[in-house]
């Protein structure tokens, strides 16, 4: 049975501390702190599905920050965000291929009986409910839009 993401993160912090990897320790601690906050706020242990959801959100925030820092010529901060994205991605499921994504979108369109771009919200809701990370929702939205047009 695989080790839960939260416990893996805690163990990896210890390993990184022992190895003297300060930058990695910082990134891992941010992730652990975020999951710990969720645990406290929701008053229940963070399972893998919830951890993936939180890490996915962190990844999205890092992508946004990275592009903003890059545009503002703050390459030092952009580099830090890129490093954190790299660390976060180690704990997220592998992104799906285009074919797998198309299959999920087609199935969701059939399920929702969507016929036009007006039905995009229903399709996206189904996909969001079924997916546990591994999906870039911007790409999915573009794919749904193209299939419904």
DOMAR-643302 format. One record per residue (C-alpha): residue in three letters; residue number from 1; y, x, z. Coordinates in nm, 2 decimals, padded with zeros to 4 digits. Layout:
N
pt r:Ala	k:NUM	v:Y	u:X	w:Z $
...
END
This chain:
149
pt r:Unk	k:1	v:00.00	u:00.00	w:00.00 $
pt r:Unk	k:2	v:00.34	u:00.15	w:-00.10 $
pt r:Unk	k:3	v:00.59	u:00.24	w:00.17 $
pt r:Unk	k:4	v:00.87	u:-00.01	w:00.20 $
pt r:Unk	k:5	v:01.20	u:00.11	w:00.04 $
pt r:Unk	k:6	v:01.39	u:00.11	w:00.36 $
pt r:Unk	k:7	v:01.13	u:00.32	w:00.54 $
pt r:Unk	k:8	v:01.12	u:00.56	w:00.25 $
pt r:Unk	k:9	v:01.49	u:00.60	w:00.26 $
pt r:Unk	k:10	v:01.49	u:00.68	w:00.63 $
pt r:Unk	k:11	v:01.21	u:00.94	w:00.58 $
pt r:Unk	k:12	v:01.39	u:01.09	w:00.28 $
pt r:Unk	k:13	v:01.71	u:01.14	w:00.50 $
pt r:Unk	k:14	v:01.50	u:01.34	w:00.74 $
pt r:Unk	k:15	v:01.35	u:01.55	w:00.47 $
pt r:Unk	k:16	v:01.69	u:01.61	w:00.31 $
pt r:Unk	k:17	v:01.83	u:01.71	w:00.65 $
pt r:Unk	k:18	v:01.55	u:01.96	w:00.70 $
pt r:Unk	k:19	v:01.61	u:02.11	w:00.36 $
pt r:Unk	k:20	v:01.98	u:02.13	w:00.41 $
pt r:Unk	k:21	v:02.07	u:01.91	w:00.12 $
pt r:Unk	k:22	v:02.41	u:01.79	w:00.25 $
pt r:Unk	k:23	v:02.52	u:01.60	w:-00.07 $
pt r:Unk	k:24	v:02.18	u:01.41	w:-00.08 $
pt r:Unk	k:25	v:02.19	u:01.33	w:00.29 $
pt r:Unk	k:26	v:02.53	u:01.18	w:00.24 $
pt r:Unk	k:27	v:02.42	u:00.96	w:-00.05 $
pt r:Unk	k:28	v:02.10	u:00.85	w:00.13 $
pt r:Unk	k:29	v:02.29	u:00.77	w:00.45 $
pt r:Unk	k:30	v:02.52	u:00.54	w:00.26 $
pt r:Unk	k:31	v:02.22	u:00.35	w:00.13 $
pt r:Unk	k:32	v:02.05	u:00.33	w:00.47 $
pt r:Unk	k:33	v:02.38	u:00.22	w:00.63 $
pt r:Unk	k:34	v:02.42	u:-00.06	w:00.37 $
pt r:Unk	k:35	v:02.06	u:-00.18	w:00.43 $
pt r:Unk	k:36	v:02.11	u:-00.16	w:00.81 $
pt r:Unk	k:37	v:02.42	u:-00.37	w:00.78 $
pt r:Unk	k:38	v:02.23	u:-00.63	w:00.58 $
pt r:Unk	k:39	v:01.96	u:-00.63	w:00.85 $
pt r:Unk	k:40	v:02.21	u:-00.68	w:01.13 $
pt r:Unk	k:41	v:02.41	u:-00.95	w:00.94 $
pt r:Unk	k:42	v:02.10	u:-01.15	w:00.83 $
pt r:Unk	k:43	v:01.91	u:-01.08	w:01.16 $
pt r:Unk	k:44	v:01.59	u:-01.00	w:00.98 $
pt r:Unk	k:45	v:01.41	u:-00.70	w:00.85 $
pt r:Unk	k:46	v:01.50	u:-00.59	w:00.50 $
pt r:Unk	k:47	v:01.21	u:-00.64	w:00.27 $
pt r:Unk	k:48	v:01.17	u:-00.47	w:-00.07 $
pt r:Unk	k:49	v:01.31	u:-00.76	w:-00.27 $
pt r:Unk	k:50	v:01.62	u:-00.77	w:-00.06 $
pt r:Unk	k:51	v:01.65	u:-00.39	w:-00.06 $
pt r:Unk	k:52	v:01.63	u:-00.39	w:-00.44 $
pt r:Unk	k:53	v:01.90	u:-00.66	w:-00.46 $
pt r:Unk	k:54	v:02.13	u:-00.45	w:-00.23 $
pt r:Unk	k:55	v:02.06	u:-00.12	w:-00.42 $
pt r:Unk	k:56	v:02.12	u:-00.30	w:-00.75 $
pt r:Unk	k:57	v:02.46	u:-00.41	w:-00.62 $
pt r:Unk	k:58	v:02.54	u:-00.06	w:-00.50 $
pt r:Unk	k:59	v:02.45	u:00.07	w:-00.85 $
pt r:Unk	k:60	v:02.68	u:-00.18	w:-01.01 $
pt r:Unk	k:61	v:02.96	u:-00.07	w:-00.78 $
pt r:Unk	k:62	v:02.90	u:00.29	w:-00.86 $
pt r:Unk	k:63	v:02.91	u:00.22	w:-01.23 $
pt r:Unk	k:64	v:03.24	u:00.04	w:-01.20 $
pt r:Unk	k:65	v:03.39	u:00.32	w:-00.98 $
pt r:Unk	k:66	v:03.26	u:00.59	w:-01.21 $
pt r:Unk	k:67	v:03.42	u:00.44	w:-01.52 $
pt r:Unk	k:68	v:03.75	u:00.39	w:-01.33 $
pt r:Unk	k:69	v:03.75	u:00.75	w:-01.19 $
pt r:Unk	k:70	v:03.67	u:00.88	w:-01.54 $
pt r:Unk	k:71	v:03.95	u:00.69	w:-01.70 $
pt r:Unk	k:72	v:04.19	u:00.81	w:-01.43 $
pt r:Unk	k:73	v:04.09	u:01.18	w:-01.50 $
pt r:Unk	k:74	v:03.94	u:01.21	w:-01.15 $
pt r:Unk	k:75	v:03.63	u:01.40	w:-01.26 $
pt r:Unk	k:76	v:03.54	u:01.52	w:-00.91 $
pt r:Unk	k:77	v:03.51	u:01.16	w:-00.79 $
pt r:Unk	k:78	v:03.34	u:01.04	w:-01.11 $
pt r:Unk	k:79	v:03.09	u:01.32	w:-01.06 $
pt r:Unk	k:80	v:03.02	u:01.21	w:-00.70 $
pt r:Unk	k:81	v:02.96	u:00.85	w:-00.82 $
pt r:Unk	k:82	v:02.73	u:00.97	w:-01.09 $
pt r:Unk	k:83	v:02.53	u:01.17	w:-00.84 $
pt r:Unk	k:84	v:02.50	u:00.87	w:-00.61 $
pt r:Unk	k:85	v:02.39	u:00.65	w:-00.90 $
pt r:Unk	k:86	v:02.12	u:00.91	w:-00.97 $
pt r:Unk	k:87	v:02.00	u:00.89	w:-00.61 $
pt r:Unk	k:88	v:02.01	u:00.51	w:-00.60 $
pt r:Unk	k:89	v:01.81	u:00.49	w:-00.92 $
pt r:Unk	k:90	v:01.52	u:00.68	w:-00.75 $
pt r:Unk	k:91	v:01.46	u:00.37	w:-00.54 $
pt r:Unk	k:92	v:01.51	u:00.10	w:-00.80 $
pt r:Unk	k:93	v:01.22	u:-00.02	w:-01.03 $
pt r:Unk	k:94	v:01.21	u:00.13	w:-01.38 $
pt r:Unk	k:95	v:01.45	u:-00.05	w:-01.62 $
pt r:Unk	k:96	v:01.27	u:-00.27	w:-01.86 $
pt r:Unk	k:97	v:01.24	u:-00.19	w:-02.23 $
pt r:Unk	k:98	v:01.43	u:-00.39	w:-02.49 $
pt r:Unk	k:99	v:01.11	u:-00.57	w:-02.59 $
pt r:Unk	k:100	v:01.03	u:-00.67	w:-02.23 $
pt r:Unk	k:101	v:01.39	u:-00.79	w:-02.18 $
pt r:Unk	k:102	v:01.37	u:-01.00	w:-02.50 $
pt r:Unk	k:103	v:01.04	u:-01.15	w:-02.38 $
pt r:Unk	k:104	v:01.20	u:-01.25	w:-02.05 $
pt r:Unk	k:105	v:01.51	u:-01.40	w:-02.22 $
pt r:Unk	k:106	v:01.30	u:-01.59	w:-02.47 $
pt r:Unk	k:107	v:01.08	u:-01.73	w:-02.19 $
pt r:Unk	k:108	v:01.39	u:-01.83	w:-01.99 $
pt r:Unk	k:109	v:01.54	u:-02.01	w:-02.29 $
pt r:Unk	k:110	v:01.21	u:-02.20	w:-02.34 $
pt r:Unk	k:111	v:01.20	u:-02.29	w:-01.97 $
pt r:Unk	k:112	v:01.56	u:-02.42	w:-01.96 $
pt r:Unk	k:113	v:01.54	u:-02.59	w:-02.30 $
pt r:Unk	k:114	v:01.87	u:-02.42	w:-02.39 $
pt r:Unk	k:115	v:02.00	u:-02.49	w:-02.73 $
pt r:Unk	k:116	v:02.36	u:-02.36	w:-02.74 $
pt r:Unk	k:117	v:02.58	u:-02.10	w:-02.57 $
pt r:Unk	k:118	v:02.69	u:-02.38	w:-02.33 $
pt r:Unk	k:119	v:02.34	u:-02.35	w:-02.17 $
pt r:Unk	k:120	v:02.38	u:-01.98	w:-02.10 $
pt r:Unk	k:121	v:02.43	u:-02.04	w:-01.73 $
pt r:Unk	k:122	v:02.10	u:-02.21	w:-01.68 $
pt r:Unk	k:123	v:01.92	u:-01.94	w:-01.87 $
pt r:Unk	k:124	v:02.09	u:-01.66	w:-01.67 $
pt r:Unk	k:125	v:02.00	u:-01.85	w:-01.34 $
pt r:Unk	k:126	v:01.63	u:-01.85	w:-01.43 $
pt r:Unk	k:127	v:01.63	u:-01.48	w:-01.53 $
pt r:Unk	k:128	v:01.82	u:-01.39	w:-01.21 $
pt r:Unk	k:129	v:01.57	u:-01.58	w:-01.00 $
pt r:Unk	k:130	v:01.27	u:-01.41	w:-01.17 $
pt r:Unk	k:131	v:01.39	u:-01.06	w:-01.19 $
pt r:Unk	k:132	v:01.37	u:-00.81	w:-00.91 $
pt r:Unk	k:133	v:01.60	u:-00.54	w:-01.02 $
pt r:Unk	k:134	v:01.53	u:-00.34	w:-01.34 $
pt r:Unk	k:135	v:01.76	u:-00.56	w:-01.54 $
pt r:Unk	k:136	v:02.11	u:-00.47	w:-01.64 $
pt r:Unk	k:137	v:02.26	u:-00.82	w:-01.63 $
pt r:Unk	k:138	v:02.54	u:-00.73	w:-01.87 $
pt r:Unk	k:139	v:02.28	u:-00.64	w:-02.13 $
pt r:Unk	k:140	v:02.08	u:-00.95	w:-02.05 $
pt r:Unk	k:141	v:02.39	u:-01.17	w:-02.09 $
pt r:Unk	k:142	v:02.46	u:-01.02	w:-02.43 $
pt r:Unk	k:143	v:02.10	u:-01.08	w:-02.54 $
pt r:Unk	k:144	v:02.11	u:-01.44	w:-02.42 $
pt r:Unk	k:145	v:02.44	u:-01.50	w:-02.59 $
pt r:Unk	k:146	v:02.31	u:-01.36	w:-02.92 $
pt r:Unk	k:147	v:01.99	u:-01.56	w:-02.90 $
pt r:Unk	k:148	v:02.18	u:-01.89	w:-02.83 $
pt r:Unk	k:149	v:02.44	u:-01.84	w:-03.09 $
END
